[in-house]
Amino acid sequence: MELKTLKLNIEAGGPYIVVLNDEDANELGVISSDRLFVRHEDLHAICIINISSGSKPGQLGVYKEVAEKLELEEEDLVYVEPARRPESLDFIREKVNGERLVSWKIARIVGDVVERHLSDIEIAAFVTALHVYGVSMEEVEALSRAMIWSGKTLDFEKEIVLDKHSIGGVPGDKTTLVAVPIVAAAGYTIPKSSSRAITSPAGTADRMEALCPVDLEYEEIREVVKEVGACIVWGGSIDLAPADDLFIRVEYPLSIDPLLLPSIMSKKKAMGSTHVVVDIPVGINAKIKTITEGDQLANDFIELGSRFDMNIECALTEGDQPIAYNIGPILEAKEALQTLNGEGPHELVNKATNIAGILLEMTGNPNGREMAQELIKSGKAMEKMREIIGAQGGNQEVRIEDLVPGDKTYDVQAPRDGRVLYINNRDLVQIARAAGTPSSKKSGLKLFAKLGDAIKEGETIFRVYSEKTSKLENAVKLLEDLYPMEIGKKVGESMLMKRIGKPTVPSREFILER
Amino acid sequence: MELKTLKLNIEAGGPYIVVLNDEDANELGVISSDRLFVRHEDLHAICIINISSGSKPGQLGVYKEVAEKLELEEEDLVYVEPARRPESLDFIREKVNGERLVSWKIARIVGDVVERHLSDIEIAAFVTALHVYGVSMEEVEALSRAMIWSGKTLDFEKEIVLDKHSIGGVPGDKTTLVAVPIVAAAGYTIPKSSSRAITSPAGTADRMEALCPVDLEYEEIREVVKEVGACIVWGGSIDLAPADDLFIRVEYPLSIDPLLLPSIMSKKKAMGSTHVVVDIPVGINAKIKTITEGDQLANDFIELGSRFDMNIECALTEGDQPIAYNIGPILEAKEALQTLNGEGPHELVNKATNIAGILLEMTGNPNGREMAQELIKSGKAMEKMREIIGAQGGNQEVRIEDLVPGDKTYDVQAPRDGRVLYINNRDLVQIARAAGTPSSKKSGLKLFAKLGDAIKEGETIFRVYSEKTSKLENAVKLLEDLYPMEIGKKVGESMLMKRIGKPTVPSREFILER
C-alpha cells in the first residue's frame, strides 16, 4: 500500500512510531502495536503502529525520529506493508513467563531497545519481569555485555585504570570530588564518568560543573586524562551505554531498578577500568537498608567483576544521614575543595580517604588510607584537583571563598533543646529540590547539626539557600509538611514514629541515581 | 509558570500527555513521566510529562485529548505547576513488589486508567505484575467491580436475563448465532454483546454484521430486546467497560491475558445477566490446553459469579479444530443460518444445542438439549433469528443462498491418501487473515475435511476465498510456509512433530479475543 506522509513534528522519545487511519489499518489487517515496514526510496524502517481515528485515510503520520531516519518531507509517498513483530518480543514474553534468558536472546532484546524497535509497553514488561523474577548472574553478565556492545568504549592505553562508583542514594555525597584527585595525585589513571541528578539535589556531574565544564567529547576526555591522569565528566555526553538511558525512562516511573548491576558494570567496562571500588551506602533511607543486603550486592559485584576480568572491591558505608554538611552543587563543590585543602569535616575526610585508600591498596600500596591522608596533607591532592579543573576548561585558580550559594536564605531553628535523633534524607532532598537544585547550582542546604549533636532551642539546625524568592518560598512551604530532623533529649524519648488511623499511601521518593 | 500551547494534532491514544522543553522542565524541576498540573481558565487537568529537546522554551505541546479537555486553541496561555504523581502509581508498585491489593486500591488504579492518568509504561507494569503473580479471587472481584463502575450498565427490567460467553480461541465458532435465537425462541431474554475480531478471522460481531448492523446505541438495544427478546450486537459501541479496552491496548503486544475473568464478568454484569453459560474450548491450539486448566477456570467463574449474585455454569468444549467447516464473517453467518434451518453440520448443531440446553436447564427446564433441538426442528429458532436481524435493521427475509463469499478462490489439495491427523488452527487463522478477514467480510476458508476424515490424494482439503487477487496471493504465499493440515495413513504414522537443530523462536500467535 502507498501512503502520503504527514510529519507530526514531535519526538516519540524512543521507538519509531507511525500513525495510521482506522480504514488503512483494517485494509492492511493490522492493529495498534503491530509493526509496519515503511520504505521511502532506498531507506526503510520497521515502525510501531498507532491507530487513530483522527488521522485521514491515505495518510501516514510520522514522528520526528521516523522522518529523520527515512529522510521524509511533507506528503512524501511511502510504501508500507505489515511486518512481523520482532523476535525479541517473544523473548520478553519468555521472561514475563518466568524463564531464564540465554545470552543471545538478551543481546537481541537490548539490541532492539537501542534500535528503537520496542515500544514503551514492551520494555516496561521486560523491566517489570526482571524486577519480579530477579536477574540471574548469567543474565546480569549478558545484559552487561549487550549494553557495552551497544555503546562506545574508551581506551586510555594504560595497564591499570582505576575507578570508583557509588550506587548512590545519600544526599551530599561529594566523595568522588575528593577521592579521585587523591588517587590521581598518587600517579594513577582514574577517568571518572558520572551522572547528573535525576531525583537528587546534585549528581557528581552537577557538583563538578560548579567548577568546570563536564560535558566533554570523547577525544577531549582522552586528552584530559593523558595530561593530568584523571577527569570527572558527565557520562551522558559520550554515549557509553545508550541502552541504559532507554531503560531508565521506563524504570523511573515504576520506581524499580533491576538493571543496577549491568548498568554500572557496562559503564565501568566501557571506560576500560581494571580496578574499581564500589561504594554501597547502607541506611534506613538509603537504597540498601541492611548490611545483609549490602553483603549480597557486594558479592554480586565481585562475581560480576571476575567475569569481566575486573578487580572489584566494595565498601559498605554509613548512609543514615547526608555526607558532611552541604547539599547542592556549589555548596558541595566548596566542601570538597575545603576537604582537599585540609579543612574538611572529619566524616568526609574519613570516607574519601577510605575509598581512595582501598583503590591504592588494590594496586599494591601497603597502607592506602594513610597514603591518602598524606596526599591531602601535602597539598598534592588539591594541586591535582586544580589540574583536573584546568584541563577540563575551568578556572584552575578558583578560590574557595568565591564559591558562594544563593543569597535568598531561610533558617530552620531547633524547636527544643536536645540532640539530633533522626534525619530524614528524603525530606531534605525534597526541600533542596524545591529550593532549585540541581538546575540552580547555587541553591541547596547547609546543616548545622548532624546525628547525635547537641543543640539548644532556637539555634539554627539547617539553612536553605536559593537564587529565587519564589523557589525559597516553595521550599519553606514544604517545610511545614515535612519533618526532616527530630530533636529530642535522648534516644528513645520519642519512640512513636508515626500514628496511622486509616489506610495511607506511604510516601516513597525513589532514588534512581546509579 | 505560564506557557503557550502548541497543538500537536495527534491523539496519545490513552493518557493525557504534554510535551515540555528541557529548559522549562529544569526550571520546574520535573523529568519525563512526572506529572504536570495544567490550568486553562477554569478548566484543569493533571498530565503526564514528556520532555523533548525539539520543542521550544515557553511552549507546551498538547496532544488532542488534552486540547479537547482544556478547550485549548493555538498559543493559548496556560498555567502549569508540578503535580504529585497519582497515588495509584504507589499501588501499582505494591503489586509489582508482589503484594495483594485491597479493593479500594484496585478501584483507584482502574479509575486512574479510565481517567487517563496513567501512562502506558505504568499500565504495562501493572498488567505484567498481575500476570506474573496471578490474581487472587478478591482481586478479580475488585477488578470486576471497578470495571463495572467505570462503564455503563443496562437494565432490561426482567427478572431473568440470560447470556452465553465463549472465552474464544477457536476459529469458526459461530455457536452464538445459533444458540441465542434458540434461547430467545423459548421465550427468554438474552441480550448478547459481542466483540469484533482482534487477532482472529471473525468475532461474533463481525459474523452478525454480515446479516445486519451491530453497532447499536444503548436505547436501540433496549428497543430491540424489548421487541424480540434478544440481540447480538457489538459491545464496543455501548461503553460497557471502558477500562477493558485500555487494558487490552497493553495486553495485546505482551500476549498476556491476566484480566480475562474481570473483563468477562464486568461485561456480563453490565448487561444485567442473571444466568450465564461460559463456553471454555479446550485444545492444543486453544487458549486452554488441558481439562485441568479448564476445570480451574470454570471453578473461578462459578465462584466469581456467586460473588455477583450471578448463576454461572461452564461448558468445556472440543477446541482442537475449527468449529464446523467455515471461517470468515459471511461464510460463518451462512453456516449458522443453515444450522438454524435444520441443515447444519452435526458438530455445530451439537455444540449450539448443548450450550442453549444448559441455559434452558439452568432456568428450570428439565431437558434443555432436547428442547433446543425441538426449537430448531420446529423452525422457531430460525424465525427468531429473522426477527432479531430485522429488529437490528437488517433484511429479515435474507436468503441463505444470497450469502456468497468472494470469487477469488484457491483450492488446497491433499498431498497423499490418508486421514486428517492434525489441524493447526493458528495457521488457518493466519491464512484467513491474509485473505482479508475480518475487514473483508466475504473472505475466508471452507474446510472439506476435518480430523479423522478419510481423503484421497488430490482432493481439495480446504478452499481460500478472497475479494481481491492481491490478498488471495498473500494467503497462497503463506501456504507455502505453513502446514495447516497433516494427512497421514493412520494416527502415529508421523510421530516426529518438528526437528530443531539450532535454537529457534517458537511462533506464537496470541489469541486475545475474550
Interface residues (C-beta under 8 A of the other chain):
Chain A: L8 N9 I10 E11 G13 V19 N26 E27 G29 I31 S32 S33 N50 I51 S52 S53 G54 S55 G61 K64 R85 E87 L89 D90 F91 I92 R93 V96 G98 V102 W104 S119 D120 I121 E122 I123 A124 A125 V127 T128 A129 H131 V132 Y133 I198 T199 R249 V250 Y252 P253 L254 S255 I256 R433 A434 G436 S439 P503 V505 P506 R508
Chain B: L8 N9 I10 E11 G13 V19 N26 E27 G29 I31 S32 S33 N50 I51 S52 S53 G54 S55 G61 K64 R85 E87 L89 D90 F91 I92 R93 V96 G98 V102 W104 S119 D120 I121 E122 I123 A124 A125 V127 T128 A129 H131 V132 Y133 I198 T199 R249 V250 Y252 P253 L254 S255 I256 R433 A434 G436 S439 P503 V505 P506 R508
